[in-house]
Amino acid sequence: MSEKELGKKLDRCLADSAVKLGAGLGLGIVFSVVFFKRHTWPVAFGLGMGLGMAYTNCQNDLRAPYLIQRNIKMAS
Amino acid sequence: MAGKILPVLKLATKVTIAGGALYVAYDSGLLGGSEQGSKVIGKAKAAFPPAVDEWVKYFGFELPAFPKIGFAPVEAWNSGVHSSISALSSGPTAVGDYTNQGLQYLKDLAK
């Protein structure tokens, strides 16, 4: 893939990782407070889930060999 | 009777809160693919200043104006990487040149 495309993918990866980590942290805190008597482990679990989701998304994004490239202009 | 209902009610409230948080996270695309995640960040950035303004009006005090930073780290990162690597790659040559210049200077002094 071209350098520009790679740059965009990496940017998307970073943004998505931040979102997923934040969501995991938030949900971990909610579950920890509501169900698990404010223990720390649900927060760590949520962070881990978020990290895992971000990693998988990045991996799928960077390894997309079967998607049709959409930068072909349609003849109008 | 009331003693039996209360724990069930507590559990139901907890499940509602946790389930609601999970649903909100799912619905706003926080748990989706890469593109959705980056769109969410864009939406949050766009929604942040009006939300801050509303809260300020509600509480009735003036926040100091946020200083406009004219430097965007995101845009400077690429040029930073580029300059660092060019400096590293031309490092040995530059060191050699400076050494030669220094030696020449010392030779001239010794003459």
Backbone of each chain as ProteinMPNN parsed JSONL, in Angstrom:
{"seq_chain_A": "MSEKELGKKLDRCLADSAVKLGAGLGLGIVFSVVFFKRHTWPVAFGLGMGLGMAYTNCQNDLRAPYLIQRNIKMAS", "coords_chain_A": {"N_chain_A": [[0.846, -1.205, 0.0], [0.324, 2.319, -0.502], [2.382, 5.044, 0.789], [0.96, 7.153, 1.803], [-1.542, 6.042, 2.26], [-0.862, 4.176, 4.184], [-0.081, 5.857, 6.236], [-2.539, 7.082, 6.805], [-3.975, 4.87, 7.694], [-2.538, 4.177, 9.99], [-2.971, 6.462, 11.533], [-5.728, 6.238, 11.912], [-5.735, 3.902, 13.357], [-4.433, 4.703, 15.756], [-6.256, 6.629, 16.743], [-8.508, 5.034, 17.044], [-7.539, 3.214, 18.935], [-7.261, 4.866, 21.173], [-9.956, 5.515, 21.611], [-11.065, 2.977, 22.13], [-9.638, 2.152, 24.404], [-10.417, 4.116, 26.211], [-13.194, 3.617, 26.294], [-13.186, 0.999, 27.299], [-12.0, 1.449, 29.782], [-13.927, 3.14, 30.938], [-16.262, 1.507, 30.966], [-15.272, -0.535, 32.53], [-14.909, 0.793, 34.966], [-17.58, 1.432, 35.552], [-18.733, -1.13, 35.829], [-17.177, -2.077, 37.914], [-17.88, -0.409, 40.032], [-20.637, -0.817, 40.197], [-21.173, -3.614, 40.341], [-18.986, -5.034, 41.502], [-18.044, -4.196, 43.989], [-16.192, -2.033, 43.961], [-13.668, -3.066, 43.365], [-10.361, -3.439, 41.871], [-9.908, -5.077, 39.721], [-11.968, -5.341, 37.696], [-11.647, -2.966, 36.258], [-9.083, -3.216, 35.223], [-9.57, -5.433, 33.63], [-11.435, -4.367, 31.816], [-9.794, -2.462, 30.544], [-7.966, -4.179, 29.382], [-9.641, -5.584, 27.609], [-10.393, -3.476, 25.927], [-7.9, -2.821, 24.842], [-7.34, -5.191, 23.488], [-9.441, -5.218, 21.581], [-8.772, -2.926, 20.133], [-6.305, -3.697, 19.098], [-7.027, -5.857, 17.458], [-8.676, -4.561, 15.598], [-6.828, -2.811, 14.386], [-5.137, -4.687, 13.273], [-6.806, -5.974, 11.418], [-7.338, -3.817, 9.77], [-4.841, -3.167, 8.708], [-4.145, -5.447, 7.415], [-5.646, -5.892, 4.975], [-6.181, -7.591, 2.499], [-8.12, -8.465, 0.742], [-10.015, -6.605, 0.239], [-11.688, -4.574, -2.102], [-10.042, -1.992, -3.778], [-11.002, 1.306, -3.271], [-10.365, 3.568, -4.685], [-10.754, 3.998, -7.317], [-11.927, 5.987, -9.834], [-15.277, 6.478, -10.72], [-16.533, 6.442, -13.992], [-18.266, 9.183, -15.107]], "CA_chain_A": [[0.0, 0.0, 0.0], [1.12, 3.551, -0.625], [2.785, 5.596, 2.081], [-0.122, 8.004, 2.308], [-2.589, 5.168, 2.776], [-0.369, 3.59, 5.423], [-0.166, 6.9, 7.246], [-3.939, 7.251, 7.217], [-4.381, 3.694, 8.475], [-1.94, 4.256, 11.313], [-3.701, 7.495, 12.275], [-7.018, 5.671, 12.316], [-5.39, 2.929, 14.397], [-4.172, 5.411, 17.005], [-7.498, 7.22, 17.231], [-9.38, 3.951, 17.488], [-6.994, 2.66, 20.192], [-7.625, 5.774, 22.264], [-11.39, 5.367, 21.869], [-11.355, 1.673, 22.735], [-9.1, 2.126, 25.761], [-11.306, 4.936, 27.025], [-14.467, 2.912, 26.495], [-12.922, -0.121, 28.203], [-11.808, 1.999, 31.128], [-15.216, 3.622, 31.443], [-17.148, 0.388, 31.281], [-14.677, -1.245, 33.666], [-15.224, 1.544, 36.185], [-19.019, 1.275, 35.831], [-18.992, -2.47, 36.351], [-16.514, -2.232, 39.207], [-18.645, 0.289, 41.067], [-22.003, -1.326, 40.33], [-21.296, -5.033, 40.679], [-17.878, -5.728, 42.142], [-17.637, -3.528, 45.223], [-15.049, -1.128, 43.753], [-12.369, -3.717, 43.221], [-9.625, -2.893, 40.73], [-9.734, -5.988, 38.598], [-12.815, -5.096, 36.508], [-11.076, -1.857, 35.488], [-7.984, -3.789, 34.449], [-10.187, -6.288, 32.627], [-11.981, -3.502, 30.775], [-8.673, -1.906, 29.783], [-7.434, -5.257, 28.56], [-10.583, -5.824, 26.506], [-10.268, -2.356, 24.997], [-6.631, -2.96, 24.133], [-7.49, -6.306, 22.564], [-10.294, -4.803, 20.463], [-8.021, -1.987, 19.308], [-5.282, -4.455, 18.385], [-7.659, -6.624, 16.38], [-9.108, -3.634, 14.548], [-5.639, -2.368, 13.658], [-4.634, -5.816, 12.494], [-7.691, -6.157, 10.263], [-7.211, -2.676, 8.877], [-3.567, -3.189, 7.996], [-4.041, -6.671, 6.625], [-6.906, -6.042, 4.236], [-5.782, -7.905, 1.126], [-9.209, -8.875, -0.143], [-10.967, -5.536, -0.016], [-11.49, -3.905, -3.396], [-9.578, -0.623, -3.572], [-12.098, 2.173, -3.68], [-9.944, 4.859, -5.214], [-10.96, 4.038, -8.773], [-13.009, 6.947, -10.082], [-16.312, 5.98, -11.63], [-16.714, 7.315, -15.157], [-19.605, 9.763, -14.986]], "C_chain_A": [[0.873, 1.242, 0.0], [1.392, 4.141, 0.755], [1.681, 6.433, 2.707], [-1.199, 7.161, 2.971], [-2.168, 4.574, 4.11], [-0.455, 4.599, 6.552], [-1.578, 7.077, 7.765], [-4.374, 6.089, 8.09], [-3.813, 3.765, 9.884], [-2.62, 5.323, 12.155], [-5.021, 6.959, 12.805], [-6.822, 4.693, 13.463], [-5.217, 3.61, 15.748], [-5.448, 5.97, 17.596], [-8.403, 6.138, 17.793], [-8.889, 3.345, 18.791], [-7.371, 3.542, 21.368], [-9.09, 5.601, 22.636], [-11.678, 4.065, 22.611], [-10.852, 1.594, 24.164], [-9.993, 2.934, 26.693], [-12.617, 4.239, 27.325], [-14.287, 1.748, 27.468], [-12.752, 0.348, 29.633], [-13.129, 2.424, 31.737], [-16.135, 2.487, 31.856], [-16.607, -0.411, 32.457], [-14.992, -0.549, 34.977], [-16.687, 1.351, 36.56], [-19.289, -0.087, 36.461], [-18.366, -2.675, 37.72], [-17.348, -1.596, 40.317], [-19.985, -0.39, 41.301], [-22.031, -2.755, 40.868], [-20.225, -5.561, 41.619], [-17.256, -4.97, 43.297], [-16.334, -2.754, 45.104], [-13.701, -1.821, 43.801], [-11.685, -3.179, 41.983], [-9.686, -3.791, 39.506], [-10.716, -5.78, 37.44], [-12.288, -3.958, 35.634], [-9.949, -2.379, 34.605], [-8.529, -4.674, 33.333], [-10.738, -5.468, 31.467], [-10.892, -2.902, 29.906], [-8.096, -2.962, 28.853], [-8.323, -5.567, 27.381], [-10.46, -4.731, 25.46], [-9.01, -2.465, 24.166], [-6.714, -4.067, 23.096], [-8.32, -5.935, 21.354], [-9.533, -3.858, 19.539], [-6.988, -2.729, 18.468], [-5.881, -5.21, 17.207], [-8.106, -5.716, 15.25], [-7.932, -3.169, 13.71], [-5.142, -3.466, 12.738], [-5.488, -6.024, 11.245], [-7.541, -5.037, 9.257], [-5.937, -2.762, 8.043], [-3.42, -4.404, 7.099], [-5.264, -6.86, 5.773], [-6.623, -6.392, 2.792], [-6.938, -8.18, 0.189], [-10.23, -7.794, -0.407], [-10.653, -4.893, -1.352], [-11.077, -2.47, -3.1], [-10.626, 0.327, -4.106], [-11.643, 3.483, -4.276], [-10.025, 4.91, -6.731], [-12.15, 4.942, -9.018], [-14.006, 6.333, -11.05], [-16.459, 6.962, -12.775], [-18.131, 7.859, -15.126], [-20.196, 10.04, -16.347]], "O_chain_A": [[2.018, 1.213, 0.449], [0.741, 3.799, 1.743], [1.477, 6.442, 3.921], [-1.703, 7.477, 4.049], [-2.965, 4.468, 5.043], [-0.842, 4.268, 7.673], [-1.811, 7.205, 8.967], [-5.053, 6.279, 9.099], [-4.502, 3.457, 10.856], [-2.83, 5.129, 13.352], [-5.392, 7.179, 13.958], [-7.611, 4.644, 14.406], [-5.772, 3.169, 16.754], [-5.709, 5.818, 18.79], [-8.987, 6.289, 18.866], [-9.69, 2.998, 19.659], [-7.753, 3.048, 22.429], [-9.437, 5.547, 23.815], [-12.429, 4.043, 23.586], [-11.525, 1.049, 25.039], [-10.293, 2.512, 27.809], [-13.101, 4.26, 28.457], [-15.119, 1.53, 28.349], [-13.275, -0.254, 30.571], [-13.424, 2.118, 32.892], [-16.711, 2.497, 32.943], [-17.372, -0.908, 33.284], [-15.302, -1.197, 35.976], [-17.012, 1.135, 37.728], [-19.972, -0.195, 37.479], [-18.932, -3.349, 38.58], [-17.504, -2.164, 41.398], [-20.43, -0.53, 42.441], [-22.827, -3.07, 41.753], [-20.499, -6.433, 42.443], [-16.058, -5.096, 43.549], [-15.483, -2.794, 45.993], [-12.707, -1.232, 44.226], [-12.319, -2.543, 41.141], [-9.534, -3.32, 38.379], [-10.342, -6.02, 36.292], [-12.458, -3.977, 34.415], [-9.855, -2.049, 33.423], [-8.007, -4.663, 32.218], [-10.547, -5.807, 30.299], [-11.031, -2.833, 28.685], [-7.779, -2.688, 27.695], [-7.834, -5.79, 26.273], [-10.427, -5.006, 24.261], [-9.024, -2.237, 22.957], [-6.231, -3.919, 21.973], [-7.969, -6.282, 20.226], [-9.627, -3.966, 18.317], [-6.81, -2.44, 17.284], [-5.33, -5.211, 16.106], [-7.939, -6.051, 14.077], [-8.011, -3.13, 12.483], [-4.776, -3.222, 11.588], [-4.962, -6.224, 10.151], [-7.606, -5.259, 8.048], [-5.938, -2.476, 6.846], [-2.655, -4.385, 6.135], [-5.883, -7.922, 5.841], [-6.815, -5.544, 1.921], [-6.77, -8.136, -1.029], [-11.185, -7.992, -1.158], [-9.488, -4.69, -1.694], [-11.692, -1.805, -2.266], [-11.088, 0.19, -5.239], [-12.432, 4.423, -4.374], [-9.421, 5.782, -7.357], [-13.24, 4.713, -8.493], [-13.631, 5.747, -12.066], [-16.505, 8.173, -12.559], [-19.093, 7.091, -15.119], [-21.321, 10.53, -16.443]]}, "seq_chain_B": "MAGKILPVLKLATKVTIAGGALYVAYDSGLLGGSEQGSKVIGKAKAAFPPAVDEWVKYFGFELPAFPKIGFAPVEAWNSGVHSSISALSSGPTAVGDYTNQGLQYLKDLAK", "coords_chain_B": {"N_chain_B": [[-42.285, -9.21, 53.164], [-41.626, -6.815, 51.847], [-38.972, -6.917, 52.462], [-38.071, -8.933, 50.837], [-38.414, -7.982, 48.34], [-36.743, -5.832, 48.097], [-33.86, -6.562, 47.753], [-34.057, -7.688, 45.195], [-34.963, -5.538, 43.738], [-32.765, -3.852, 44.01], [-30.838, -5.313, 42.627], [-31.995, -5.294, 40.103], [-31.882, -2.55, 39.499], [-29.109, -2.18, 39.424], [-28.413, -3.83, 37.277], [-29.781, -2.513, 35.27], [-28.425, -0.044, 35.172], [-25.776, -0.843, 34.516], [-26.244, -2.256, 32.143], [-27.37, -0.227, 30.624], [-25.17, 1.509, 30.355], [-23.489, -0.113, 28.853], [-25.041, -0.407, 26.565], [-25.17, 2.233, 25.629], [-22.494, 2.631, 25.022], [-22.192, 0.776, 22.949], [-24.045, 1.731, 21.112], [-23.145, 4.267, 20.371], [-21.057, 3.648, 18.798], [-18.618, 3.051, 19.929], [-17.579, 0.585, 20.233], [-17.082, -0.486, 17.813], [-15.727, -0.802, 14.484], [-12.505, 0.329, 13.107], [-12.906, 2.715, 11.623], [-15.292, 3.719, 12.604], [-14.515, 4.275, 15.196], [-12.644, 6.383, 14.891], [-14.357, 8.262, 13.825], [-15.984, 8.781, 15.988], [-14.242, 10.113, 17.699], [-13.885, 12.47, 16.254], [-16.5, 13.481, 16.329], [-16.77, 13.881, 19.076], [-14.827, 15.833, 19.529], [-15.935, 17.906, 18.079], [-18.277, 18.337, 19.471], [-17.441, 19.165, 21.928], [-16.669, 22.016, 22.553], [-19.259, 23.482, 22.364], [-20.621, 22.169, 24.437], [-19.09, 22.818, 26.676], [-19.505, 25.565, 26.652], [-22.246, 25.679, 27.2], [-22.33, 24.628, 29.815], [-20.864, 26.554, 31.146], [-22.533, 28.746, 30.865], [-24.672, 27.842, 32.325], [-23.657, 27.65, 34.922], [-22.851, 30.198, 35.276], [-20.325, 31.539, 35.308], [-17.294, 33.004, 34.015], [-15.11, 31.269, 32.032], [-11.542, 31.362, 31.611], [-10.259, 32.3, 28.402], [-9.487, 29.712, 26.178], [-6.152, 29.138, 25.349], [-4.987, 29.643, 22.05], [-3.309, 27.223, 20.478], [-0.827, 27.388, 18.177], [0.527, 25.339, 17.168], [0.512, 22.21, 15.849], [0.883, 19.08, 17.034], [0.397, 16.756, 15.617], [0.726, 17.369, 12.904], [3.344, 18.141, 12.913], [4.728, 15.892, 13.513], [5.538, 14.127, 11.371], [7.453, 15.694, 9.953], [9.236, 16.006, 11.985], [10.135, 13.369, 12.456], [11.332, 12.959, 9.968], [13.42, 14.919, 9.948], [14.905, 14.041, 12.148], [15.794, 11.5, 11.32], [17.241, 12.162, 9.005], [19.266, 13.66, 10.135], [20.489, 11.692, 11.679], [21.377, 9.975, 9.648], [23.159, 11.516, 8.23], [24.953, 11.966, 10.143], [27.498, 10.506, 10.774], [29.123, 11.384, 8.568], [29.148, 14.152, 9.001], [30.406, 14.232, 11.492], [32.912, 13.24, 10.786], [33.766, 15.281, 9.061], [33.915, 17.466, 10.832], [35.879, 16.545, 12.565], [38.066, 16.41, 10.833], [38.296, 19.117, 10.227], [38.938, 20.1, 12.744], [41.408, 18.827, 13.231], [42.925, 19.931, 11.16], [42.918, 22.583, 11.962], [44.404, 22.348, 14.323], [46.811, 21.508, 13.249], [47.468, 23.767, 11.771], [47.858, 25.518, 13.859], [50.086, 24.369, 15.006], [52.047, 24.881, 13.187]], "CA_chain_B": [[-42.59, -9.012, 51.73], [-40.772, -5.723, 51.353], [-37.593, -7.374, 52.628], [-37.673, -9.804, 49.721], [-38.447, -7.238, 47.073], [-35.658, -4.841, 48.033], [-32.653, -7.016, 47.048], [-34.353, -7.881, 43.762], [-35.013, -4.193, 43.151], [-31.387, -3.366, 43.933], [-30.18, -6.018, 41.526], [-32.569, -4.813, 38.839], [-31.329, -1.209, 39.255], [-27.707, -2.319, 39.031], [-28.374, -4.403, 35.923], [-30.219, -1.45, 34.35], [-27.345, 0.941, 35.017], [-24.655, -1.431, 33.768], [-26.719, -2.554, 30.794], [-27.528, 1.038, 29.927], [-23.839, 1.995, 29.976], [-23.014, -0.967, 27.767], [-25.82, -0.103, 25.365], [-24.746, 3.544, 25.126], [-21.184, 2.452, 24.39], [-22.395, 0.074, 21.685], [-24.842, 2.526, 20.183], [-22.38, 5.395, 19.847], [-20.004, 3.163, 17.922], [-17.334, 2.959, 20.613], [-17.07, -0.784, 20.222], [-17.146, -0.971, 16.439], [-14.479, -0.908, 13.738], [-11.547, 1.436, 13.183], [-13.431, 3.971, 11.074], [-16.285, 4.24, 13.541], [-13.819, 4.824, 16.351], [-12.083, 7.703, 14.598], [-15.48, 9.208, 13.644], [-16.458, 9.154, 17.327], [-13.338, 11.145, 18.225], [-14.215, 13.709, 15.556], [-17.779, 13.992, 16.858], [-16.553, 14.361, 20.445], [-14.097, 17.108, 19.437], [-16.86, 18.942, 17.586], [-19.321, 18.614, 20.459], [-16.897, 19.593, 23.214], [-16.805, 23.445, 22.887], [-20.616, 23.91, 22.726], [-20.994, 21.618, 25.745], [-18.409, 23.642, 27.688], [-20.206, 26.858, 26.697], [-23.526, 25.503, 27.901], [-22.078, 24.459, 31.255], [-20.425, 27.848, 31.677], [-23.721, 29.618, 30.99], [-25.517, 27.307, 33.399], [-23.091, 27.989, 36.219], [-22.789, 31.653, 35.347], [-19.037, 32.209, 35.467], [-16.522, 33.039, 32.782], [-13.844, 30.536, 32.009], [-10.568, 32.085, 30.778], [-10.265, 31.804, 27.016], [-8.496, 28.674, 25.927], [-5.13, 29.714, 24.45], [-4.939, 28.967, 20.752], [-1.962, 26.718, 20.217], [-0.662, 27.381, 16.729], [1.414, 24.229, 16.817], [-0.224, 20.948, 15.915], [1.874, 17.992, 17.085], [0.091, 15.744, 14.611], [1.318, 17.739, 11.626], [4.791, 18.28, 13.045], [5.365, 14.601, 13.772], [6.215, 13.602, 10.181], [8.657, 16.457, 9.665], [10.167, 15.709, 13.069], [10.759, 12.072, 12.164], [12.172, 13.158, 8.8], [14.652, 15.632, 10.302], [15.745, 13.217, 13.035], [16.455, 10.421, 10.573], [18.26, 12.754, 8.126], [20.4, 14.021, 10.982], [21.187, 10.45, 12.031], [22.045, 9.367, 8.496], [24.302, 12.334, 7.839], [25.769, 12.132, 11.337], [28.899, 10.093, 10.637], [29.83, 12.28, 7.64], [29.352, 15.448, 9.654], [31.43, 14.049, 12.535], [34.201, 13.126, 10.098], [34.158, 16.612, 8.58], [34.325, 18.308, 11.958], [37.165, 16.04, 13.063], [39.105, 16.871, 9.908], [38.488, 20.565, 10.417], [39.642, 20.299, 14.009], [42.79, 18.41, 13.055], [43.551, 20.939, 10.298], [43.113, 23.769, 12.798], [45.522, 22.081, 15.219], [48.041, 21.497, 12.42], [47.811, 25.152, 11.474], [48.397, 26.123, 15.081], [51.409, 23.811, 15.296], [53.04, 25.347, 12.176]], "C_chain_B": [[-41.68, -7.95, 51.126], [-39.31, -6.122, 51.435], [-37.132, -8.246, 51.482], [-37.598, -9.027, 48.418], [-37.2, -6.364, 46.944], [-34.381, -5.358, 47.364], [-32.876, -7.192, 45.547], [-34.369, -6.534, 43.052], [-33.608, -3.615, 42.976], [-30.669, -3.992, 42.746], [-30.674, -5.508, 40.18], [-32.014, -3.434, 38.488], [-29.891, -1.314, 38.761], [-27.6, -2.832, 37.593], [-28.783, -3.342, 34.905], [-29.099, -0.457, 34.096], [-26.228, 0.378, 34.153], [-25.046, -1.714, 32.327], [-26.887, -1.3, 29.97], [-26.192, 1.596, 29.466], [-23.298, 1.2, 28.797], [-23.738, -0.635, 26.466], [-25.398, 1.235, 24.756], [-23.403, 3.43, 24.411], [-21.334, 1.785, 23.027], [-23.073, 0.971, 20.656], [-24.051, 3.678, 19.586], [-21.177, 4.934, 19.047], [-18.65, 3.052, 18.583], [-16.727, 1.581, 20.486], [-17.022, -1.353, 18.814], [-15.779, -1.05, 15.79], [-13.636, 0.337, 13.858], [-12.159, 2.75, 12.745], [-14.439, 4.585, 12.018], [-15.61, 4.913, 14.718], [-13.261, 6.212, 16.072], [-13.184, 8.728, 14.356], [-15.96, 9.698, 15.004], [-15.577, 10.241, 17.922], [-13.643, 12.483, 17.575], [-15.481, 14.333, 16.113], [-17.582, 14.583, 18.245], [-15.831, 15.7, 20.431], [-15.029, 18.225, 19.022], [-17.868, 19.316, 18.653], [-18.775, 19.207, 21.742], [-17.059, 21.084, 23.491], [-18.236, 23.88, 23.183], [-21.039, 23.387, 24.097], [-20.379, 22.449, 26.865], [-19.116, 24.984, 27.83], [-21.509, 26.758, 27.474], [-23.327, 25.414, 29.403], [-21.67, 25.787, 31.886], [-21.622, 28.769, 31.87], [-24.57, 29.162, 32.173], [-25.001, 27.73, 34.761], [-22.838, 29.48, 36.379], [-21.435, 32.245, 35.661], [-18.245, 32.083, 34.178], [-15.261, 32.195, 32.928], [-12.832, 31.374, 31.224], [-10.493, 31.458, 29.402], [-9.148, 30.79, 26.821], [-7.447, 29.199, 24.968], [-5.043, 28.919, 23.159], [-3.503, 28.508, 20.525], [-1.797, 26.616, 18.715], [0.148, 26.203, 16.245], [0.624, 22.929, 16.93], [0.772, 19.799, 15.923], [1.655, 16.963, 15.986], [0.758, 16.075, 13.285], [2.834, 17.808, 11.722], [5.486, 16.947, 13.183], [6.155, 14.106, 12.567], [7.498, 14.342, 9.897], [9.696, 16.22, 10.753], [10.907, 14.408, 12.836], [11.753, 12.227, 11.022], [13.486, 13.824, 9.176], [15.542, 14.792, 11.202], [16.504, 12.167, 12.238], [17.512, 10.985, 9.618], [19.488, 13.112, 8.934], [21.208, 12.774, 11.344], [21.965, 9.895, 10.84], [23.236, 10.195, 8.053], [25.234, 12.572, 9.003], [27.215, 11.746, 11.185], [29.708, 10.994, 9.717], [30.141, 13.601, 8.313], [30.431, 15.35, 10.716], [32.817, 13.973, 11.908], [34.707, 14.475, 9.638], [34.675, 17.476, 9.72], [35.672, 17.863, 12.517], [38.311, 16.52, 12.176], [39.398, 18.346, 10.084], [39.276, 20.848, 11.681], [41.115, 19.959, 13.889], [43.565, 19.437, 12.222], [43.896, 22.186, 11.093], [44.322, 23.582, 13.721], [46.832, 22.073, 14.465], [48.47, 22.918, 12.099], [48.399, 25.849, 12.674], [49.836, 25.678, 15.326], [52.477, 24.315, 14.341], [53.856, 26.505, 12.683]], "O_chain_B": [[-41.063, -8.136, 50.078], [-38.501, -5.726, 50.596], [-35.94, -8.301, 51.181], [-36.829, -9.362, 47.516], [-36.667, -6.173, 45.851], [-33.848, -4.678, 46.487], [-32.002, -6.886, 44.736], [-33.869, -6.391, 41.936], [-33.292, -2.986, 41.965], [-29.992, -3.315, 41.972], [-29.898, -5.315, 39.245], [-31.709, -3.164, 37.326], [-29.496, -0.638, 37.811], [-26.802, -2.333, 36.8], [-28.217, -3.269, 33.814], [-28.846, -0.07, 32.955], [-25.782, 1.009, 33.195], [-24.279, -1.448, 31.402], [-26.593, -1.285, 28.775], [-26.07, 2.092, 28.346], [-22.723, 1.76, 27.864], [-23.126, -0.588, 25.4], [-25.281, 1.366, 23.537], [-23.185, 4.03, 23.358], [-20.68, 2.181, 22.062], [-22.715, 0.968, 19.478], [-24.256, 4.035, 18.425], [-20.351, 5.758, 18.653], [-17.631, 2.966, 17.897], [-15.515, 1.412, 20.613], [-16.931, -2.568, 18.638], [-14.784, -1.33, 16.458], [-13.969, 1.273, 14.586], [-11.97, 3.779, 13.394], [-14.46, 5.799, 12.223], [-16.045, 5.965, 15.188], [-13.382, 7.114, 16.901], [-13.003, 9.914, 14.632], [-16.3, 10.869, 15.167], [-16.067, 11.171, 18.562], [-13.66, 13.515, 18.247], [-15.547, 15.54, 16.344], [-18.136, 15.633, 18.571], [-16.159, 16.599, 21.206], [-14.943, 19.344, 19.528], [-18.277, 20.474, 18.744], [-19.542, 19.703, 22.567], [-17.544, 21.433, 24.567], [-18.446, 24.589, 24.167], [-21.736, 24.08, 24.838], [-21.031, 22.751, 27.864], [-19.311, 25.49, 28.935], [-21.838, 27.621, 28.288], [-24.054, 26.04, 30.175], [-22.07, 26.108, 33.005], [-21.732, 29.473, 32.874], [-25.112, 29.976, 32.921], [-25.768, 28.116, 35.642], [-22.634, 29.965, 37.492], [-21.364, 33.338, 36.223], [-18.481, 31.192, 33.363], [-14.459, 32.397, 33.84], [-13.215, 32.037, 30.261], [-10.643, 30.246, 29.247], [-8.013, 30.997, 27.251], [-7.789, 29.663, 23.88], [-5.026, 27.688, 23.168], [-2.595, 29.328, 20.397], [-2.514, 25.87, 18.048], [0.425, 26.078, 15.052], [0.123, 22.597, 18.004], [1.442, 19.563, 14.918], [2.608, 16.369, 15.482], [1.291, 15.191, 12.613], [3.534, 17.566, 10.739], [6.7, 16.859, 12.995], [7.311, 13.708, 12.708], [8.527, 13.722, 9.629], [10.897, 16.23, 10.483], [12.126, 14.33, 12.99], [12.867, 11.707, 11.08], [14.553, 13.357, 8.777], [16.765, 14.804, 11.065], [17.7, 11.961, 12.443], [18.562, 10.371, 9.431], [20.617, 12.901, 8.49], [22.439, 12.788, 11.322], [23.082, 9.403, 11.0], [24.22, 9.649, 7.555], [26.212, 13.307, 8.869], [28.096, 12.569, 11.438], [30.847, 11.338, 10.031], [31.256, 14.113, 8.213], [31.269, 16.242, 10.849], [33.775, 14.555, 12.417], [35.885, 14.801, 9.785], [35.715, 18.126, 9.611], [36.503, 18.689, 12.895], [39.356, 16.965, 12.651], [40.549, 18.782, 10.093], [40.159, 21.706, 11.706], [41.974, 20.695, 14.376], [44.709, 19.769, 12.534], [44.97, 22.77, 10.95], [45.143, 24.482, 13.895], [47.846, 22.564, 14.961], [49.655, 23.25, 12.14], [49.314, 26.664, 12.55], [50.683, 26.45, 15.775], [53.67, 24.202, 14.624], [54.723, 27.009, 11.969]]}, "name": "protein", "num_of_chains": 2, "seq": "MSEKELGKKLDRCLADSAVKLGAGLGLGIVFSVVFFKRHTWPVAFGLGMGLGMAYTNCQNDLRAPYLIQRNIKMASMAGKILPVLKLATKVTIAGGALYVAYDSGLLGGSEQGSKVIGKAKAAFPPAVDEWVKYFGFELPAFPKIGFAPVEAWNSGVHSSISALSSGPTAVGDYTNQGLQYLKDLAK"}
